[in-house]
């Protein structure tokens, strides 16, 4: 019987083979490695010609408009920010939560994301015994995402092991746990690998207070519970009674693209605009940890567009569009989260004040994107002069710097070159 497995990219020695891996393979198409490879002889890779079976999917390059069409077709309205950001977080295998008031659509929004992700890549944790999840270590290790609906239930006081598992994984540390194998009457060590993202939902009304360290290692996306949002949701429910125009649209190509993003070998991301964050980010203790979340989401946008981004020497180069997208969708949530932590920071310091340190949690908006572009170009010229021209061409359209505005759902001109 032939073995079906994911290819270890380290086995692919030639650049052509790595590119083929990058662009073609999904788990369903089952890369077949010959017995010669298993014996350590010259590897012979048998490639299923799925391009011949599905040329449209093979050549399909989605954009965020396609992604928003998917969420809209499933009944999501008014939560475009969360929808896009949770997708970027998932494909980068980040650790984050969707938080909000009860009934504000947290679980609904997260469940739509789970519909996009490959089922075999998601391990779902709900109510369980003290050791149940630890005994499932092998199944968890096959996953790339751990999904915890209603975090307050999983992290109850009766399940301290689950707290340990999530804290370790969000810190990037493996989980080792000695348990008793009753059948064999001996102790065994179970190992959960830390190469996966954590996604949870959390109702703000509950009494659970996230562990300080856990809170620092995850970022929050918040659902909208305003009256305006409630009107949008109710109006959409009513409209669905007679308008089913998007129900039958095929999103299989988008799902394959999401899978491809999650399967790509780890690369380095070059973000020539990253120093702009120094100008717009508030100076708080929490910002020290959260700046990485900001940068990781920008990487997620570059990963989503990896077929359209400049790639050289194992690097993917971030476009201005990636920075613009995350800034427009995430910056307000980011700033609000930091602003809410200011009082806590002040209280934790003697006298309630920080001498000589500004603790305003509000971030600044970017006034002129041409300045950001110029900074990025200077950075590229200094560190990657050989890639500069190709990178600029990748950013510029008809002499203009353009980016997709996910909120307006149209291309926006950020400035002229």
C-alpha positions as CSV (number, residue, x, y, z in Angstrom):
1,X,0.0,0.0,0.0
2,X,1.3,3.4,-0.9
3,X,2.1,5.9,1.8
4,X,0.4,9.3,1.8
5,X,2.1,12.0,3.8
6,X,3.1,15.6,3.8
7,X,6.5,16.3,2.3
8,X,9.2,17.5,4.6
9,X,10.5,20.5,2.7
10,X,14.0,19.7,4.0
11,X,14.0,16.7,1.7
12,X,13.6,18.9,-1.3
13,X,17.2,19.9,-2.2
14,X,16.7,21.7,-5.5
15,X,15.2,25.1,-5.9
16,X,12.9,23.7,-8.6
17,X,11.6,21.0,-6.2
18,X,11.0,23.5,-3.4
19,X,9.1,25.9,-5.7
20,X,7.0,22.9,-6.9
21,X,6.2,22.1,-3.3
22,X,5.4,25.7,-2.6
23,X,3.0,26.1,-5.5
24,X,1.3,22.8,-6.1
25,X,0.7,20.5,-3.2
26,X,-2.2,20.0,-0.8
27,X,-2.7,17.1,1.6
28,X,-5.6,15.7,-0.5
29,X,-3.3,15.3,-3.5
30,X,-1.1,13.2,-1.3
31,X,2.5,13.5,-2.1
32,X,3.9,10.0,-2.7
33,X,7.4,9.3,-1.6
34,X,8.9,6.1,-3.0
35,X,10.3,3.3,-1.0
36,X,13.8,4.4,-2.2
37,X,13.4,7.6,-0.2
38,X,12.5,5.7,2.9
39,X,15.6,3.6,2.6
40,X,17.8,6.7,2.3
41,X,18.5,6.2,-1.4
42,X,18.0,8.7,-4.0
43,X,14.5,10.2,-3.4
44,X,12.0,9.7,-6.2
45,X,9.0,12.0,-5.9
46,X,5.8,10.9,-7.7
47,X,3.8,14.0,-8.4
48,X,0.1,13.7,-9.0
49,X,-0.9,16.0,-11.8
50,X,-3.7,17.8,-10.0
51,X,-3.2,20.8,-12.3
52,X,-4.6,18.7,-15.1
53,X,-7.5,17.7,-12.9
54,X,-8.3,21.3,-11.8
55,X,-6.5,24.0,-13.8
56,X,-8.8,26.7,-12.5
57,X,-7.9,26.0,-8.9
58,X,-4.2,25.6,-9.8
59,X,-4.1,29.1,-11.4
60,X,-6.5,30.7,-9.0
61,X,-5.1,33.7,-6.9
62,X,-7.7,35.0,-4.5
63,X,-7.8,38.5,-3.0
64,X,-9.5,39.8,0.1
65,X,-12.6,40.6,-1.9
66,X,-13.0,36.8,-2.4
67,X,-12.4,36.2,1.3
68,X,-15.1,38.7,2.3
69,X,-17.5,37.2,-0.3
70,X,-17.1,33.9,1.5
71,X,-17.9,35.4,4.9
72,X,-20.8,37.4,3.5
73,X,-22.3,34.4,1.8
74,X,-22.4,32.6,5.2
75,X,-24.3,35.5,6.7
76,X,-21.6,37.5,8.3
77,X,-22.2,41.3,8.2
78,X,-20.4,44.2,9.8
79,X,-17.5,42.2,11.1
80,X,-15.2,42.5,8.2
81,X,-12.2,43.5,10.3
82,X,-12.5,40.4,12.5
83,X,-13.1,38.2,9.5
84,X,-10.0,39.2,7.6
85,X,-7.7,39.4,10.7
86,X,-8.7,36.0,12.1
87,X,-7.9,34.5,8.7
88,X,-4.5,36.1,8.6
89,X,-3.9,34.9,12.2
90,X,-4.9,31.4,11.3
91,X,-2.7,31.0,8.3
92,X,0.3,32.3,10.3
93,X,-0.7,29.9,13.1
94,X,-0.8,32.8,15.6
95,X,-2.4,32.8,19.1
96,X,-5.4,35.0,19.4
97,X,-8.9,35.3,20.8
98,X,-12.2,36.7,19.6
99,X,-13.8,38.5,22.5
100,X,-17.0,40.3,23.0
101,X,-20.4,40.5,24.7
102,X,-22.6,37.4,24.8
103,X,-24.6,37.1,21.6
104,X,-22.3,39.5,19.7
105,X,-21.3,36.8,17.1
106,X,-17.9,35.6,18.5
107,X,-18.6,31.9,18.0
108,X,-20.4,32.4,14.7
109,X,-17.5,34.3,13.3
110,X,-14.9,31.8,14.6
111,X,-16.9,28.9,13.3
112,X,-16.9,30.4,9.8
113,X,-13.1,30.5,10.0
114,X,-13.1,26.8,10.9
115,X,-15.2,26.1,7.8
116,X,-12.4,27.7,5.7
117,X,-9.5,25.8,7.4
118,X,-8.7,22.1,6.6
119,X,-10.6,20.0,9.1
120,X,-7.6,17.8,9.8
121,X,-5.5,20.8,10.8
122,X,-7.9,21.9,13.7
123,X,-8.1,20.3,17.1
124,X,-11.1,21.4,19.0
125,X,-11.0,21.6,22.9
126,X,-14.2,21.9,24.9
127,X,-15.2,20.5,28.3
128,X,-12.9,17.7,29.2
129,X,-11.4,15.9,32.2
130,X,-8.1,16.8,33.8
131,X,-6.0,14.5,31.5
132,X,-8.2,13.9,28.5
133,X,-6.4,16.4,26.2
134,X,-3.0,15.2,27.3
135,X,-3.9,11.6,26.3
136,X,-4.8,13.0,22.8
137,X,-1.2,14.3,22.3
138,X,-0.8,12.4,19.1
139,X,-3.9,13.8,17.6
140,X,-3.1,17.3,18.8
141,X,0.4,17.1,17.2
142,X,-1.2,16.4,13.8
143,X,-3.1,19.7,14.1
144,X,-1.8,23.2,13.2
145,X,-4.5,25.0,15.1
146,X,-6.1,24.4,18.5
147,X,-9.6,25.9,18.7
148,X,-11.0,26.6,22.1
149,X,-14.7,27.8,21.9
150,X,-15.6,29.5,25.2
151,X,-12.3,29.7,26.8
152,X,-13.9,30.2,30.2
153,X,-15.2,26.7,30.2
154,X,-11.9,25.1,29.1
155,X,-9.9,27.0,31.7
156,X,-12.1,26.3,34.7
157,X,-10.6,25.6,38.0
158,X,-11.2,21.8,37.7
159,X,-8.9,21.6,34.7
160,X,-5.5,23.0,35.7
161,X,-3.7,20.8,33.1
162,X,-5.5,22.6,30.3
163,X,-4.2,25.9,31.7
164,X,-0.7,24.6,31.6
165,X,-1.1,23.2,28.1
166,X,-2.3,26.5,26.6
167,X,0.2,28.7,28.5
168,X,3.1,26.6,27.3
169,X,1.9,26.5,23.7
170,X,1.3,30.2,23.5
171,X,4.8,30.7,24.9
172,X,6.2,28.6,22.1
173,X,7.2,25.7,24.5
174,X,6.4,22.1,24.1
175,X,4.3,20.4,26.7
176,X,5.7,17.3,28.5
177,X,3.4,15.5,30.8
178,X,4.0,12.3,32.8
179,X,0.8,10.2,33.0
180,X,-0.2,6.7,34.1
181,X,-0.9,4.1,31.5
182,X,-3.3,2.0,33.5
183,X,-3.5,-0.8,30.9
184,X,0.3,-1.3,30.9
185,X,0.7,-0.3,34.6
186,X,3.5,2.1,33.9
187,X,4.2,5.8,33.7
188,X,4.6,7.3,30.2
189,X,5.6,10.8,29.0
190,X,3.3,12.5,26.5
191,X,4.7,15.2,24.3
192,X,2.7,18.0,22.7
193,X,4.7,20.1,20.2
194,X,4.5,23.9,20.2
195,X,4.3,24.5,16.5
196,X,0.7,25.4,16.3
197,X,-1.7,28.4,16.8
198,X,-4.3,28.8,19.5
199,X,-7.7,30.4,18.7
200,X,-10.3,30.9,21.4
201,X,-13.6,32.8,22.0
202,X,-14.4,34.5,25.3
203,X,-17.5,36.2,26.5
204,X,-16.6,39.4,28.4
205,X,-19.4,39.0,30.9
206,X,-17.9,35.9,32.5
207,X,-15.7,36.0,35.7
208,X,-12.7,34.4,34.1
209,X,-9.5,36.5,34.3
210,X,-6.9,35.3,31.8
211,X,-3.5,34.6,33.3
212,X,-1.3,37.6,32.9
213,X,1.3,35.7,30.9
214,X,-1.3,34.0,28.7
215,X,-2.9,37.4,28.1
216,X,0.4,38.9,27.0
217,X,1.1,36.1,24.5
218,X,-2.2,36.3,22.6
219,X,-3.9,39.2,20.9
220,X,-7.6,40.1,21.0
221,X,-10.0,40.7,18.2
222,X,-13.3,42.2,19.5
223,X,-16.8,41.8,18.0
224,X,-19.1,44.8,17.7
225,X,-22.1,44.9,20.1
226,X,-23.3,48.4,19.1
227,X,-26.9,49.2,18.2
228,X,-25.7,50.0,14.7
229,X,-24.2,46.5,14.3
230,X,-27.4,44.9,15.7
231,X,-29.4,46.7,13.1
232,X,-27.1,45.4,10.3
233,X,-27.4,41.8,11.6
234,X,-31.2,41.9,11.9
235,X,-31.5,43.6,8.5
236,X,-29.3,40.9,7.0
237,X,-31.3,38.1,8.6
238,X,-34.5,39.6,7.1
239,X,-32.9,40.0,3.7
240,X,-31.8,36.4,3.6
241,X,-35.5,35.4,3.6
242,X,-35.7,36.5,-0.1
243,X,-32.2,37.1,-1.3
244,X,-30.0,34.0,-1.8
245,X,-27.7,35.3,-4.6
246,X,-24.4,34.3,-2.9
247,X,-25.5,31.0,-1.4
248,X,-24.4,28.8,-4.3
249,X,-20.9,30.4,-5.0
250,X,-18.1,27.9,-5.1
251,X,-15.3,28.7,-2.6
252,X,-13.2,25.5,-3.0
253,X,-10.4,27.5,-4.7
254,X,-10.2,29.8,-1.7
255,X,-10.1,26.8,0.7
256,X,-7.3,25.3,-1.3
257,X,-5.4,28.6,-1.2
258,X,-5.8,28.7,2.6
259,X,-4.4,25.2,2.8
260,X,-1.5,26.1,0.6
261,X,-0.6,29.0,2.8
262,X,-0.6,26.8,5.9
263,X,1.5,24.2,4.1
264,X,4.3,26.5,2.9
265,X,7.6,25.9,4.5
266,X,8.6,28.5,7.1
267,X,10.3,31.5,5.5
268,X,11.7,34.8,6.7
269,X,9.6,38.0,6.2
270,X,11.3,41.3,5.3
271,X,9.1,44.2,6.3
272,X,10.9,47.4,5.2
273,X,8.1,49.5,6.8
274,X,8.3,48.1,10.3
275,X,10.1,51.1,11.8
276,X,6.9,53.2,11.1
277,X,5.4,51.4,14.2
278,X,7.8,53.4,16.4
279,X,6.1,56.6,15.3
280,X,2.5,55.4,15.7
281,X,2.7,53.0,18.6
282,X,2.1,54.2,22.2
283,X,4.9,53.8,24.7
284,X,3.5,51.3,27.2
285,X,4.7,48.1,28.8
286,X,2.0,46.1,27.0
287,X,3.2,47.5,23.7
288,X,6.5,45.6,24.1
289,X,4.7,42.3,23.7
290,X,1.9,43.4,21.4
291,X,4.1,44.9,18.7
292,X,5.0,41.4,17.6
293,X,1.3,40.6,17.1
294,X,1.0,43.7,14.8
295,X,4.0,42.5,12.7
296,X,2.8,38.9,12.6
297,X,-0.5,40.0,11.1
298,X,1.3,42.0,8.4
299,X,3.3,38.8,7.7
300,X,0.0,37.0,7.4
301,X,-1.1,39.4,4.7
302,X,2.1,38.8,2.8
303,X,1.6,35.1,3.2
304,X,-2.0,35.3,1.8
305,X,-0.5,37.1,-1.2
306,X,2.7,35.0,-1.4
307,X,2.2,34.2,-5.1
308,X,2.2,38.0,-5.8
309,X,5.0,39.0,-3.5
310,X,8.7,39.2,-4.3
311,X,10.5,36.1,-2.9
312,X,14.3,35.9,-2.8
313,X,16.8,33.8,-0.9
314,X,14.1,32.3,1.4
315,X,12.6,35.7,2.1
316,X,9.1,37.0,1.4
317,X,9.1,40.8,1.0
318,X,6.2,42.7,2.5
319,X,4.3,45.2,0.3
320,X,2.9,48.5,1.4
321,X,-0.5,47.0,0.8
322,X,0.1,44.5,3.6
323,X,1.0,47.2,6.1
324,X,-2.0,49.3,5.0
325,X,-4.4,46.5,5.3
326,X,-3.4,45.5,8.9
327,X,-3.2,49.2,9.9
328,X,-6.7,49.9,8.6
329,X,-8.2,46.8,10.2
330,X,-6.3,46.3,13.4
331,X,-4.9,49.6,14.6
332,X,-8.0,50.7,16.4
333,X,-8.4,47.4,18.2
334,X,-4.7,47.4,19.0
335,X,-4.9,50.9,20.4
336,X,-8.0,50.2,22.4
337,X,-6.4,47.2,24.0
338,X,-3.3,49.2,25.0
339,X,-5.4,52.1,26.2
340,X,-7.4,49.8,28.6
341,X,-4.1,48.6,30.1
342,X,-2.8,52.1,31.0
343,X,-4.7,52.3,34.3
344,X,-3.5,48.9,35.3
345,X,0.1,49.8,34.5
346,X,-0.2,53.0,36.5
347,X,-1.7,51.2,39.5
348,X,1.1,48.5,39.4
349,X,3.7,51.3,39.8
350,X,4.4,52.9,43.2
351,X,2.5,56.2,43.5
352,X,0.4,55.4,40.4
353,X,2.7,57.4,38.2
354,X,5.6,56.7,35.8
355,X,8.2,59.4,36.0
356,X,9.3,60.6,32.6
357,X,7.4,57.9,30.7
358,X,4.3,58.6,28.6
359,X,1.6,56.0,29.3
360,X,-1.1,57.2,26.9
361,X,-2.4,54.0,25.4
362,X,-3.7,55.6,22.2
363,X,-1.9,54.9,19.0
364,X,-1.5,57.4,16.1
365,X,-2.9,57.2,12.6
366,X,-0.7,57.5,9.6
367,X,-1.2,60.9,8.0
368,X,0.6,60.4,4.7
369,X,1.3,56.9,3.2
370,X,3.9,58.4,0.8
371,X,6.1,59.0,3.8
372,X,5.8,55.3,4.7
373,X,6.6,54.3,1.1
374,X,9.7,56.5,1.1
375,X,10.9,55.0,4.3
376,X,10.4,51.5,2.9
377,X,12.2,52.3,-0.3
378,X,15.2,53.7,1.6
379,X,15.3,50.6,3.8
380,X,15.2,48.3,0.7
381,X,18.0,50.4,-1.0
382,X,20.2,50.0,2.1
383,X,19.7,46.3,2.8
384,X,18.4,44.7,-0.4
385,X,19.6,46.8,-3.3
386,X,19.5,43.8,-5.7
387,X,15.8,43.3,-5.0
388,X,14.7,46.9,-4.9
389,X,13.6,47.3,-8.5
390,X,11.5,44.1,-8.5
391,X,10.0,45.0,-5.2
392,X,9.1,48.5,-6.3
393,X,7.4,47.1,-9.5
394,X,5.4,44.7,-7.3
395,X,4.1,47.7,-5.3
396,X,3.4,50.2,-8.1
397,X,0.5,50.2,-10.6
398,X,0.5,52.8,-13.3
399,X,2.8,55.0,-11.4
400,X,0.7,54.9,-8.3
401,X,1.0,53.1,-5.0
402,X,-2.3,51.2,-4.6
403,X,-3.7,48.9,-1.9
404,X,-7.0,47.0,-1.4
405,X,-9.2,48.7,1.2
406,X,-11.1,45.8,2.8
407,X,-13.6,48.1,4.6
408,X,-14.6,49.9,1.4
409,X,-14.0,46.8,-0.7
410,X,-12.2,48.6,-3.4
411,X,-8.7,49.5,-4.4
412,X,-7.3,52.7,-2.8
413,X,-4.6,55.0,-4.2
414,X,-2.1,55.7,-1.4
415,X,0.0,58.1,-3.4
416,X,2.0,58.7,-6.6
417,X,5.6,57.7,-7.1
